[in-house]
């Protein structure tokens, strides 16, 4: 199948490579001509602009947008809407807010252009492992794009079938799923990322507790000098907390046991915030995800004003003096 790809960053470029390896034809565009040249050298059809990309695609066209969420996606979708024809499909594979998908889909429906949203998980490893895809959009458009989704997805691999699950229940076992109408894919991916925040925070706090098991604040008989590399490794082998995130943590600890190459400044992609907002709108308690989001905010400050207030109150009511930094 032929697909146009707009945005050739780490994920977009590797998705094109995975598609081409399986025999799909790709027409590519990026604001960086060098990114286009690299993929052209590997077999893709390069284009110099969005109109050039649209002209090089056979009707009915399918264009996948893989640019940063927000204004970049908005501008790209708006520009493509002027170039595409009735029956064409536009896919947003970035991390857009699902409410923006609903709005865009309605606008494009008036032009008889199909709009799909594809929550894409897999990161830089996806070229080899495949990409878990959570898809929203009209059934007809999703069905037409099935060869693309099936190629990008991980496939069943060696993961055993869930007990009680029968064959023929859909493509979820292959690593991709049509979740519902426009916006549904990004909604599911949004919650996926919210869960990811909570999981990562739990691992981070657990390893921090292990690392400080030898703290001078603990009685000598209760202190432990623990090897985090070996603990991460043993947890990977049959533990109930085993996961790919743990695999990645183990890899980082093996490379640098003290993680000295990291500052601890942690950004959030926006999807954690949106997950918390959705929980508020639905009146669903989301304590863990909310706390994990706030922990990321906290990571960007050396000392917040709130901490100064805490310190001042502790001193005023109990005479607790601040411990010197590093003490």
N, C-alpha and C positions, 0 to 999 in steps of 0.2 A: 504493500500500500504506500501511496505517496503522502508525505506530511510536511508541512511547513513549520519550522521552528524559529521563533523569535526570542532571542536571549540565549547567548552561548556562554554563560558562566559555568561554574564547575558542574552543576547538575544538568543544565540544558545541553551543554556540549557532550557530556557522557551519555545522556539519553539518546542523542543523535547517534553516537557510536554504537550503542546497544541495538538500536533500530537497524542501522546499516549492516551490522554484522549478521542480522537475521534476514537481510535481503530487501528491506524497505527502502524506498527512495526518499531522500530528505533534501528539501530546499531550505537554506538557512540564512538568517540575517541577524546581525548584531551591530550596535553603534560603533563597535571596535572592528575596523576592517581586518586587523590581524587575526582576530578570533574567527572571522569568516574564512580567511585564507587557510588557516590551519585545518579546518574541517573540509574545505574544498580539496586540499591536498590528500585528504583521507577518503575522498569519494563523494562528498556531498556536493550539491549544486549551490554555489554561492550566489548571493544577491547583494545589491548595493543600496537598496532602500526597501521600504514596505511595498510601494507600488511595483518594484521590480520582482519582489518575492511573489506577490499576488499574480503577476503576469506569468511567472514560470510554473505555477501550479495548474494541473489539469482540473477541469470542472467535473463533479462538484468538489470544491476545495476543502481541506481541513488544515487549520492553522493552530498550533499550540504556542501559547505565550508563556514564557518562563523568565519574567523580569521581576524585580522587587515589587512587593505589594505596595499599594498606595498610589501616588501620583503617576509613577512610571507605568504601572499597569493600566490606570485610567486613560492616560494619553494613548497608549498603544492600542487598547480596545477601541477607543473612539476613532483613531486613524484607520484601523482595519475595517471598522464598520462601514466606512465610506468606500472601501475597495472591494469588499466581498459581495457576493450575489445571493439571491434566494436559493436555498438548498445547501449553502456552504455551512461549515461548522467552525466555530471558534472555541478553543479550550483555554481556560486560564488554569495553569498548573502551579501557580505560585501560592502564596499564603494569604490570599485576600480574605476580607471579612465576608461571611456568608450573606449578609444583608446587601452588600454591594453586588454580589452575584445575582440576587433576586432582581435588583433594579436593572442591571445590565441585560439580563435575560429578557426582561419585559420590553426593554428598548429595542433589542435586536429582533425580537419576535415580530415586531411591527414591520420589519424589513424581510421577514421570512428567513432570517439567518439563525441557525441553531447555536445556542450557547451552552457549553458544558463547563463545569468546574471540577478539577481533579486535585484533591489533596494528595500530595506526593511525599512519601516518607522513604528514606533510604540514604540521603546525603551523598557524600563522596564515595561511599562504598557501593552505591546502587548499580554502577556499571557492571560489576561482577555478581553481586548478590541479587540484583533486581530491585524494583521499586514497589513498595506497597501502595496501592492506589485506591483512594476513596472518591467515588465519582458521583457527581450530581448532573442532571440534565434530562432532556427528553429521551424516551426509550429508543426512538428511531435513530437519533444521532449517536447514542451510546452503542447501539448494536452495530452501526456502520464502523465505528472506531474500535470494535472488539479486537481486530488483528493487532492494532497498535498497543492496546492495553495488555493483551496477552503476552506480547513480546517484552514489554517493559517490566511486567510483573515478575516476581521471583519464580513462580511455578510451585508445584507441590513439594518438590525436593524430597528430603528424607524425613520431613515432619510427619509423624503418624496421624492418621485420621482420628478426630475426636471421638471417643467412645459413644456409641449411640447415633452418630451421624451417618447418614446414608449417602451414597453417590448420587450425582445429579441434582444436588441442592443449590447449584449456582457456582459462580466463579471464585467465591471467597477462599476456597482451598488452593486456588492458583495464585492468590495474593492480590486480587483486585475485586472491587465490589461496586455495583451500581446502587448507591444508597437511597436515591430518591430524586425528586425534581431539582431544578437549579438551586444551588446553595447548600443542598444536603451533603454533598461531598466535602466542602470546606467546613461545614458545621461539625461533621464527624472528625475531620482532621484537627479542627480547633480543640475539641475535647481530648483527642489523642495527645496533643501537645500539652494540654493542661495536666493530664495524667503523667506525662513525661517529666514535667516540672516536679511533681510530687515524688516520683520515683528517684529522680536524681538528687533531690534534697535529702531524702531518707538515706541514700547511700553516703552522701557527703557528710551528713551529721554522724552516721555510724562510724565512718572511718576517722572522723575527728575525735570521737570518744575513744576509739582504739589508740589513736596516736598520742593522746594525752593520758593514757593509763599509767604513765610513769611520772606524772606531775608531782611537784614538791608539795602540793596541797593535800596529797593523799598519804595516809600513814604508810611507812616503809614496807610493812608486811603485806600491804594491798597493792603495791606498785608492780606493773608489768612492763617489760621492754618487748614490745610486739613487732613482728615483721609484717608490715601491711602487705607487702608483695605476696608473701606466702599465704596470708589469710585470704586475700582476694582470689588467689589461685585455688585454694581448697574449696572456697565457696562456689567456684565455677563447676565443681565436680559433684553433681548430685544434690546440691543444696536447694532448698525451696526458694531461696532468694537469687538463684542463678538467672541471668538474663544477658542480652547483648550489651546493655549499658554496663553491667558488671564486667563483661569481657573487655570493654573499652577502658574502664577504670583500671583493671588489672594490667592492661597494656601500658597505660600512662605511668603507673607505679613501677613497672618493670624498667621503663626507660629512665625514670627519674624519681627515685623513692621519696625524695623530699618535695617533689613538684615545684622546684625552685624556678622553673621557667614560666610559672603562671603567677599572675598578680592576685587572682581571686575576684577580679572585677567581672561580674557576670551580667550580660545583657539579657533582655527578654525580647522575643520576636514580635510580641503583640498578641499572639494567640493565647498566652496565659491570661492576659488581661481580659480578652474577649470571653474566655471560658468563665472567669469569675463574674463578668457582667451578665452572661447568660444564666448563670446559677442564681444571681440576684433576681433577674427577670422571671425565672421559673420558681422562685422561692425554694430552691434546693440548697441545703447546707453543703458547703464545699470547703471545709476547714483546712484540709491538708493542702489542696491546690492553692488556696488563698495565701496560706502561710508561706508556701514555697515561692509564690510570686513576690511577697513582701521581702523574703530573704534575698531575692535578687536585687531588689531596690537597695536593701541594706548593704549589699556587697560593694556598692559604688561610693560609699561614704567611709571616711576614716572614723569620724565620730559625728553622730547626728546631734542636732539640738535636743532631740528627745532624750538621748543618753545623758546630756548635760543636765537636763531637768531631773532625770532619775538620780544622778549622782548628788545633785544639790539636795533633793528631798531626803536621800539616805543620810546625808550629813546632818541635816537639820533635825530629823527625828531621832537619830541614833548615834550621831557623832562618828559615822563611818567615813573614814578618810579614803580618798581615791588612791587606788594602787598605782604607783608609777608605771608608765608604759614599759612593757617588757619585764615588769617585776612579778 
